[in-house]
Amino acid sequence: MSHDHSRSTRTQQRIADALGTGVENFFTERSEPQDLHEVVELLAAFDQIVDPNDRKACINFVQSVLKRQRTA
């Protein structure tokens, strides 16, 4: 397993844990290439955020969007 792949896997797991979901929910059968590109782009950007407070702010934002969509 390459270093980048291992790092990506760990990042995906941390995001899934923070969102209270499984990594498998990031990748669905309905995902199209553009969707996958956006997932990779989001994970890569999140992985570069080093400040724990900023990372938490990102997670809180994503959770608020999900909550809003579920109630719409």
JOBELGI-V592832 format. One record per residue. N is the residue number from 1. PHI is phi in radians with two decimals (999 if undefined). Layout:
<<N:PHI> <N:PHI>>
This chain:
<<1:999> <2:-1.30> <3:-1.04> <4:-1.11> <5:-1.15> <6:-1.09> <7:-1.11> <8:-1.09> <9:-1.10> <10:-1.12> <11:-1.11> <12:-1.03> <13:-1.16> <14:-1.11> <15:-1.15> <16:-1.05> <17:-1.06> <18:-1.12> <19:-1.52> <20:1.22> <21:-2.45> <22:-1.73> <23:-1.01> <24:-1.03> <25:-1.31> <26:-1.33> <27:-2.22> <28:-1.97> <29:-1.09> <30:-1.43> <31:-1.11> <32:-1.90> <33:-0.88> <34:-1.13> <35:-1.04> <36:-1.13> <37:-1.07> <38:-1.16> <39:-1.09> <40:-1.09> <41:-1.10> <42:-1.13> <43:-1.11> <44:-1.14> <45:-1.17> <46:-1.08> <47:-1.10> <48:-1.50> <49:-1.38> <50:-1.73> <51:-1.33> <52:-1.01> <53:-1.19> <54:-1.17> <55:-1.09> <56:-1.13> <57:-1.07> <58:-1.11> <59:-1.10> <60:-1.06> <61:-1.08> <62:-1.08> <63:-1.10> <64:-1.18> <65:-1.12> <66:-1.06> <67:-1.10> <68:-1.09> <69:-1.20> <70:-1.23> <71:-1.65> <72:-1.37>>
